[in-house]
Amino acid sequence: MPGNDIPTNELSKHEQLLHYIRELPVGTKVPVRQMAKERGVSDGTAYRAIKEAEQLGLVNTKERIGTVRVDKKRRSNPEQLTFAEVLEIVQGRLLGGQEGLEKTLHKFVIGAMELDEMITYIDAGSLLIVGNRENAHRIAIEQGAGVLVTGGFGTSEEVRELANERELPILTCRHDTFTVASMINRAMYDRLIKRKIMMIADLLEPTPASRNGVLKQSSDVADFLKVSADTGNSRFPVTDEWNRVVGMITSKDVIGAASDQTLDKLMTRRPMTVTLSTPVASAAHRMVSEGIELLPVVDRQRKLVGAINRGEVLRAMQFANRPAHLGETFDALMWGGFSEQRDEEGRPYYTGLATPQMSGPLGTISEGVLTSLMQQAASRAVEDLRKREHVLDNMTTYFLRTVPVESSLSLVPQIIEASRRYVKVEVQAVQDGETVAKAMLTAQTIDPA
């Protein structure tokens, strides 16, 4: 939404600080006390502004570096795990080095080798995963690495004191080394997948509310007309005195109203909102299905941080690349063994193998897996037809026969009906020439036009 420039001296102290931070070049350090002194505010006010700037993705605070202005678009580079996060992942407990829990690690090393060889793999910022080997614990701390002791073992008091002195965590958990490595690896993959999903934060550069032409519930129709003329927009979020979104106001709402009529009597209350962490696809679905043209973006306290319009969301959906999931989502794992084929008329169908991992309690392919496979086949047929993103509205499934594991399976989608907004698809699951399941799906296309 276009900004409505307001002199900086008319902003609150908090908004002035956010504006100051936003204008800093990427890479600039942002010391709290120095900023407070330069801007003439208390340390507490500056600290609160830094915390909000972190939530908005404007700054990042790192151990031994401090707070730094960052590029908000760098979300595509996943951040490293902290030792505190590892402690939570493995459900362990801390033996020493509490002051270093927020430090990040760049790799982990499995301590299943001779000590002399192990040393060559350990460096500062790594995590040594090892059992009851106190010499290895001590050497890792001396090398600047954290330690995770597996099998529920502890360590010596000498190592604990060294960990406290170096501010490097030493953790312990009851799991074995292989399980711990798998748990950490899974967490890292999950983080990569999440980072590939386009969020509202990737589209929006939040600005102070008063710079966006936002109206208060105590504003009147004359204020609306002035802001509308200044910005060229016809709809705005309405906030209360604490900057919380309480309504939406449009040009249709003020038709025929007196110029001194306050907006709280005309606005639509409890409007739909999104947050910076809302997936763009979810926002697009809401806007299309509900006919919404503008979505306020709020923080956890429903305070306004910006707004995003339908055109911006749908264009992002149109040009966004499909996220690479590295074969680690459940859908990707189930679909991994299927390949696309074409019939004589060029229509797609998909063939693959019912693997043992797809089996249910009876030793046949589970109904849930079969449902997911039919849904994915329908999704690909819609994409092949429209070349557009879409969301599933409803799905009805029929299971006619069980499917043995390690049998060949074909998924045959057929477009039954297609309009600009909706597509109806029938999918048959075929094994040995016989239909074993069928599904009827309706999908809503996300049309950027």
C-alpha positions as CSV (number, residue, x, y, z in Angstrom):
1,M,0.0,0.0,0.0
2,P,1.5,3.4,-0.9
3,G,2.9,5.3,1.9
4,N,1.6,8.6,3.2
5,D,4.7,10.6,4.2
6,I,4.4,12.1,7.6
7,P,7.2,14.2,9.2
8,T,9.3,12.1,11.5
9,N,8.7,14.5,14.4
10,E,5.0,13.6,14.3
11,L,5.7,10.0,14.9
12,S,5.9,8.4,18.4
13,K,9.4,7.8,19.9
14,H,8.9,4.1,19.2
15,E,8.1,4.7,15.5
16,Q,11.0,7.1,15.2
17,L,13.4,4.4,16.4
18,L,11.9,1.9,13.9
19,H,12.2,4.4,11.1
20,Y,15.8,5.1,12.1
21,I,16.7,1.4,12.1
22,R,14.9,0.8,8.8
23,E,17.0,3.6,7.2
24,L,20.3,2.1,8.3
25,P,22.4,0.4,5.6
26,V,22.5,-3.4,5.7
27,G,25.4,-4.6,7.8
28,T,25.4,-1.6,10.2
29,K,25.7,-2.4,13.9
30,V,22.9,-1.1,16.1
31,P,24.1,-0.7,19.7
32,V,21.1,-0.1,22.0
33,R,22.7,2.4,24.4
34,Q,24.3,4.5,21.6
35,M,21.0,4.6,19.7
36,A,19.1,5.6,22.8
37,K,21.6,8.4,23.5
38,E,21.6,9.7,19.9
39,R,17.8,9.6,19.6
40,G,17.2,11.0,23.1
41,V,15.2,8.1,24.5
42,S,15.5,5.8,27.4
43,D,17.4,2.5,27.1
44,G,14.1,0.6,27.7
45,T,12.4,2.3,24.8
46,A,15.4,1.5,22.5
47,Y,15.5,-2.1,23.7
48,R,11.8,-2.5,22.9
49,A,12.3,-1.1,19.4
50,I,15.2,-3.5,18.8
51,K,13.0,-6.4,19.9
52,E,10.2,-5.4,17.5
53,A,12.7,-4.8,14.7
54,E,13.9,-8.4,15.2
55,Q,10.3,-9.6,14.9
56,L,10.0,-7.7,11.6
57,G,13.2,-9.1,10.3
58,L,15.1,-5.8,10.2
59,V,17.9,-6.7,12.6
60,N,19.6,-9.8,13.8
61,T,21.4,-10.3,17.2
62,K,24.3,-12.7,17.3
63,E,26.7,-13.8,20.0
64,R,29.9,-11.7,20.2
65,I,28.7,-9.6,17.2
66,G,25.7,-7.7,18.6
67,T,22.7,-6.4,16.8
68,V,23.1,-5.8,13.1
69,R,20.8,-4.4,10.4
70,V,20.1,-7.2,8.0
71,D,18.4,-7.7,4.6
72,K,14.9,-8.9,5.4
73,K,14.9,-10.9,2.1
74,R,17.7,-13.2,3.3
75,R,15.1,-15.6,4.8
76,S,16.0,-18.0,2.0
77,N,19.2,-18.7,3.8
78,P,18.3,-20.9,6.8
79,E,19.8,-19.8,10.1
80,Q,21.9,-22.2,12.1
81,L,20.7,-24.1,15.1
82,T,21.6,-22.8,18.5
83,F,22.7,-25.2,21.3
84,A,19.5,-24.3,23.1
85,E,17.5,-25.6,20.2
86,V,19.6,-28.8,20.1
87,L,18.9,-29.3,23.8
88,E,15.2,-29.0,23.1
89,I,15.3,-31.3,20.1
90,V,17.0,-34.1,21.9
91,Q,15.0,-33.5,25.2
92,G,18.2,-33.4,27.1
93,R,19.6,-31.5,30.1
94,L,22.4,-29.1,30.6
95,L,25.6,-30.1,32.5
96,G,27.5,-26.9,32.1
97,G,28.2,-23.8,29.9
98,Q,24.8,-22.2,30.3
99,E,26.0,-18.8,29.1
100,G,26.7,-20.3,25.7
101,L,23.3,-21.8,24.9
102,E,22.4,-19.1,22.4
103,K,25.5,-19.7,20.4
104,T,25.0,-21.3,17.0
105,L,26.7,-24.4,15.6
106,H,27.7,-24.9,12.0
107,K,28.2,-28.6,12.0
108,F,28.1,-31.7,14.3
109,V,30.7,-34.4,14.6
110,I,30.0,-38.0,15.6
111,G,32.7,-39.1,18.1
112,A,33.0,-42.7,16.9
113,M,36.8,-42.6,16.1
114,E,40.1,-42.5,17.8
115,L,40.8,-39.3,19.8
116,D,43.7,-38.1,17.6
117,E,41.6,-38.5,14.5
118,M,38.6,-36.9,16.1
119,I,40.5,-33.7,16.9
120,T,41.0,-33.0,13.2
121,Y,37.2,-32.7,12.7
122,I,36.5,-30.5,15.8
123,D,36.6,-26.8,15.5
124,A,35.0,-23.7,17.0
125,G,31.2,-23.6,16.6
126,S,30.8,-27.4,16.1
127,L,29.0,-29.9,18.3
128,L,30.7,-33.2,19.3
129,I,28.2,-36.0,19.8
130,V,29.9,-38.6,21.8
131,G,29.3,-41.1,24.7
132,N,31.1,-41.6,28.0
133,R,34.6,-40.3,26.9
134,E,35.7,-37.5,29.3
135,N,38.9,-36.9,27.4
136,A,36.9,-36.2,24.3
137,H,34.6,-33.9,26.2
138,R,37.5,-31.8,27.5
139,I,39.4,-31.6,24.2
140,A,36.2,-30.5,22.4
141,I,35.6,-27.7,24.9
142,E,39.3,-26.6,24.5
143,Q,38.8,-26.5,20.7
144,G,35.8,-24.2,21.1
145,A,33.1,-26.8,20.4
146,G,30.0,-27.8,22.4
147,V,29.5,-31.3,23.5
148,L,26.4,-33.6,23.6
149,V,26.9,-36.7,25.7
150,T,24.7,-39.6,24.6
151,G,23.4,-42.6,26.5
152,G,22.4,-40.5,29.6
153,F,26.0,-40.3,30.8
154,G,27.5,-37.3,32.6
155,T,30.9,-35.8,32.7
156,S,33.6,-34.8,35.3
157,E,33.4,-31.7,37.5
158,E,36.6,-30.5,35.8
159,V,34.9,-30.6,32.4
160,R,31.8,-28.8,33.7
161,E,34.0,-26.0,35.1
162,L,35.9,-25.7,31.8
163,A,32.5,-25.5,30.0
164,N,31.4,-22.7,32.3
165,E,34.7,-20.8,31.9
166,R,34.6,-21.0,28.1
167,E,30.8,-20.4,27.9
168,L,30.4,-23.6,25.8
169,P,27.4,-25.9,26.5
170,I,27.9,-29.5,27.5
171,L,24.6,-31.4,27.2
172,T,23.4,-34.9,27.9
173,C,20.5,-37.0,26.7
174,R,19.3,-40.5,27.1
175,H,19.3,-41.3,23.4
176,D,22.0,-43.2,21.6
177,T,24.4,-41.5,19.1
178,F,22.6,-42.6,15.9
179,T,19.2,-41.5,17.2
180,V,20.5,-38.1,18.3
181,A,22.1,-37.5,14.9
182,S,18.9,-38.5,13.2
183,M,16.8,-36.1,15.3
184,I,19.1,-33.2,14.7
185,N,19.3,-33.9,11.0
186,R,15.5,-34.1,10.8
187,A,15.2,-30.7,12.6
188,M,17.6,-29.2,10.1
189,Y,15.6,-30.5,7.1
190,D,12.4,-29.2,8.7
191,R,14.0,-25.8,8.9
192,L,15.1,-25.9,5.3
193,I,11.6,-26.8,4.1
194,K,10.0,-24.0,6.1
195,R,12.5,-21.5,4.7
196,K,11.5,-22.5,1.2
197,I,7.8,-21.7,1.7
198,M,7.0,-18.1,0.6
199,M,5.7,-16.1,3.5
200,I,4.0,-12.7,3.8
201,A,7.3,-11.5,5.3
202,D,8.9,-12.1,1.9
203,L,6.5,-9.6,0.2
204,L,6.0,-6.9,2.8
205,E,8.4,-4.3,4.0
206,P,6.7,-3.2,7.2
207,T,6.6,0.5,8.0
208,P,5.2,2.5,10.9
209,A,1.4,2.5,10.9
210,S,1.1,6.3,10.7
211,R,3.2,6.3,7.5
212,N,0.8,4.0,5.6
213,G,-2.3,6.2,5.5
214,V,-4.0,4.1,8.3
215,L,-7.0,5.6,10.0
216,K,-8.0,5.5,13.7
217,Q,-11.5,4.5,14.8
218,S,-11.9,8.1,16.1
219,S,-11.1,9.5,12.6
220,D,-14.0,10.9,10.7
221,V,-15.2,10.7,7.0
222,A,-13.3,13.9,6.2
223,D,-10.1,12.2,7.4
224,F,-10.9,9.2,5.2
225,L,-11.4,11.4,2.1
226,K,-8.2,13.3,2.7
227,V,-6.1,10.1,3.2
228,S,-7.8,8.5,0.2
229,A,-6.9,11.5,-2.0
230,D,-3.3,11.6,-0.7
231,T,-2.6,7.9,-1.2
232,G,-4.9,7.0,-4.1
233,N,-6.4,4.1,-2.2
234,S,-10.0,3.4,-1.4
235,R,-9.7,1.0,1.5
236,F,-7.7,1.1,4.8
237,P,-7.3,-0.7,8.1
238,V,-8.7,1.0,11.1
239,T,-6.8,0.9,14.4
240,D,-7.5,1.8,18.0
241,E,-5.3,4.0,20.2
242,W,-2.8,1.1,20.7
243,N,-2.4,0.5,17.0
244,R,-4.4,-2.7,17.1
245,V,-6.5,-3.5,14.0
246,V,-10.2,-3.2,14.9
247,G,-11.8,-2.7,11.5
248,M,-11.7,-2.0,7.7
249,I,-13.1,1.0,6.0
250,T,-13.8,1.4,2.2
251,S,-15.1,4.2,0.0
252,K,-18.5,2.3,-0.2
253,D,-18.8,2.5,3.6
254,V,-18.7,6.3,3.7
255,I,-21.1,7.0,0.8
256,G,-23.8,9.3,2.1
257,A,-22.3,9.8,5.5
258,A,-21.7,13.2,7.1
259,S,-18.1,14.5,6.9
260,D,-17.9,14.5,10.8
261,Q,-19.2,11.0,11.2
262,T,-16.6,8.9,13.0
263,L,-15.3,5.7,11.3
264,D,-16.1,3.4,14.2
265,K,-19.8,3.7,13.2
266,L,-19.1,2.9,9.6
267,M,-16.3,0.4,9.5
268,T,-16.5,-3.4,9.2
269,R,-15.4,-4.8,12.5
270,R,-13.2,-7.9,13.2
271,P,-11.6,-8.0,9.7
272,M,-9.6,-10.9,8.5
273,T,-5.9,-10.4,9.1
274,V,-2.6,-12.2,8.5
275,T,0.8,-12.2,10.1
276,L,4.3,-12.0,8.7
277,S,4.6,-15.8,9.1
278,T,1.4,-16.6,7.1
279,P,2.2,-18.5,3.9
280,V,1.4,-16.5,0.8
281,A,-0.7,-19.4,-0.6
282,S,-2.9,-19.3,2.5
283,A,-3.4,-15.6,2.2
284,A,-4.2,-16.0,-1.5
285,H,-6.8,-18.6,-0.8
286,R,-8.5,-16.4,1.8
287,M,-8.6,-13.4,-0.5
288,V,-9.9,-15.3,-3.5
289,S,-12.6,-17.3,-1.5
290,E,-13.8,-14.4,0.5
291,G,-13.4,-11.7,-2.2
292,I,-11.0,-9.6,-0.1
293,E,-9.0,-6.9,-1.7
294,L,-6.7,-5.8,1.2
295,L,-5.4,-7.8,4.2
296,P,-3.9,-6.1,7.2
297,V,-0.7,-7.6,8.5
298,V,-0.5,-7.8,12.3
299,D,1.9,-9.0,15.0
300,R,1.0,-11.3,17.8
301,Q,-0.8,-8.5,19.7
302,R,-2.9,-7.7,16.5
303,K,-0.9,-4.5,16.2
304,L,-0.7,-3.3,12.6
305,V,2.7,-3.7,10.8
306,G,1.5,-3.2,7.2
307,A,-1.0,-4.3,4.6
308,I,-0.9,-6.3,1.4
309,N,-3.3,-6.2,-1.5
310,R,-4.8,-8.9,-3.6
311,G,-2.8,-8.0,-6.7
312,E,0.5,-8.3,-4.8
313,V,-0.4,-11.7,-3.3
314,L,-1.7,-13.2,-6.6
315,R,1.3,-12.0,-8.6
316,A,3.6,-13.5,-6.0
317,M,1.7,-16.8,-6.4
318,Q,2.0,-16.6,-10.2
319,F,5.7,-16.0,-10.3
320,A,6.9,-17.9,-7.2
321,N,9.0,-21.0,-7.9
322,R,7.8,-24.3,-6.5
323,P,9.7,-24.9,-3.3
324,A,12.3,-27.6,-3.4
325,H,11.5,-29.9,-0.5
326,L,14.6,-32.1,-0.9
327,G,12.4,-35.2,-0.8
328,E,11.8,-34.7,2.9
329,T,8.0,-33.8,3.2
330,F,5.6,-36.7,3.6
331,D,3.9,-35.8,0.3
332,A,7.3,-35.8,-1.5
333,L,8.3,-39.1,0.1
334,M,5.1,-40.8,-0.9
335,W,5.2,-39.4,-4.5
336,G,8.9,-40.0,-5.0
337,G,8.5,-43.4,-6.7
338,F,5.8,-42.2,-9.3
339,S,6.6,-41.0,-12.8
340,E,4.4,-39.2,-15.3
341,Q,3.2,-40.9,-18.4
342,R,1.0,-39.6,-21.3
343,D,-1.9,-41.4,-23.1
344,E,-2.6,-41.2,-26.8
345,E,-4.4,-37.9,-26.4
346,G,-1.6,-36.4,-24.4
347,R,-3.3,-36.5,-21.0
348,P,-1.1,-37.3,-18.0
349,Y,-1.3,-40.3,-15.7
350,Y,1.1,-41.5,-13.1
351,T,2.6,-44.9,-12.4
352,G,4.6,-46.2,-9.4
353,L,5.1,-48.9,-6.8
354,A,3.2,-49.4,-3.5
355,T,6.2,-49.5,-1.2
356,P,6.2,-51.2,2.3
357,Q,6.5,-47.7,3.9
358,M,3.0,-47.0,2.5
359,S,1.4,-50.0,4.3
360,G,-1.2,-49.8,7.0
361,P,-2.0,-52.2,9.9
362,L,-3.3,-54.9,7.5
363,G,-0.2,-55.0,5.4
364,T,-1.8,-53.3,2.4
365,I,-1.4,-49.7,1.3
366,S,-3.2,-47.5,3.8
367,E,-6.3,-45.5,2.9
368,G,-4.6,-42.2,4.0
369,V,-1.6,-42.8,1.7
370,L,-3.9,-43.7,-1.2
371,T,-6.0,-40.6,-0.6
372,S,-2.9,-38.4,-0.7
373,L,-1.6,-40.0,-3.9
374,M,-4.9,-39.4,-5.6
375,Q,-5.0,-35.8,-4.5
376,Q,-1.5,-35.3,-5.8
377,A,-2.4,-36.8,-9.1
378,A,-5.4,-34.5,-9.4
379,S,-3.2,-31.5,-8.4
380,R,-0.8,-32.2,-11.2
381,A,-3.6,-32.6,-13.7
382,V,-5.0,-29.2,-12.8
383,E,-1.5,-27.6,-13.1
384,D,-1.1,-29.3,-16.5
385,L,-4.4,-27.8,-17.7
386,R,-4.2,-24.3,-16.2
387,K,-0.5,-23.7,-15.4
388,R,-1.8,-21.9,-12.3
389,E,-1.7,-22.5,-8.5
390,H,-4.8,-23.8,-6.9
391,V,-6.2,-25.0,-3.5
392,L,-8.4,-28.0,-2.8
393,D,-12.0,-27.2,-1.8
394,N,-13.4,-30.7,-1.2
395,M,-12.7,-34.3,-1.9
396,T,-14.8,-37.5,-1.8
397,T,-13.1,-40.9,-1.9
398,Y,-14.3,-44.4,-2.5
399,F,-12.2,-47.5,-1.6
400,L,-13.1,-50.6,-3.7
401,R,-10.3,-53.0,-3.1
402,T,-7.1,-53.3,-1.0
403,V,-3.8,-52.7,-2.6
404,P,-0.9,-55.1,-1.7
405,V,2.5,-53.6,-1.0
406,E,5.1,-53.9,-3.8
407,S,2.3,-53.9,-6.4
408,S,2.3,-51.6,-9.4
409,L,-0.2,-48.7,-9.1
410,S,-1.5,-46.3,-11.8
411,L,-3.2,-43.0,-10.9
412,V,-5.4,-41.7,-13.8
413,P,-6.9,-38.2,-13.3
414,Q,-9.6,-36.8,-15.6
415,I,-10.8,-33.2,-15.8
416,I,-14.6,-33.4,-15.6
417,E,-15.4,-29.7,-15.6
418,A,-13.3,-26.5,-15.7
419,S,-14.1,-22.9,-15.4
420,R,-12.1,-19.8,-14.6
421,R,-12.4,-20.3,-10.9
422,Y,-13.1,-24.0,-10.3
423,V,-11.9,-27.3,-11.6
424,K,-13.6,-30.7,-11.0
425,V,-11.4,-33.8,-11.3
426,E,-12.0,-37.5,-11.0
427,V,-9.1,-39.8,-10.2
428,Q,-9.0,-43.5,-10.5
429,A,-6.3,-45.7,-8.8
430,V,-5.8,-48.8,-10.9
431,Q,-3.9,-52.0,-10.0
432,D,-3.6,-54.9,-12.4
433,G,-6.2,-53.3,-14.7
434,E,-8.9,-53.0,-12.0
435,T,-10.0,-49.9,-10.2
436,V,-9.1,-50.1,-6.5
437,A,-10.1,-46.6,-5.5
438,K,-11.7,-43.4,-6.9
439,A,-11.8,-39.8,-5.8
440,M,-13.8,-36.8,-6.9
441,L,-12.2,-33.4,-6.1
442,T,-13.1,-29.8,-6.6
443,A,-10.2,-27.2,-6.6
444,Q,-10.3,-23.5,-6.7
445,T,-7.8,-21.9,-9.0
446,I,-5.8,-18.8,-7.8
447,D,-6.2,-16.5,-10.8
448,P,-3.8,-13.5,-10.9
449,A,-6.0,-11.8,-13.5
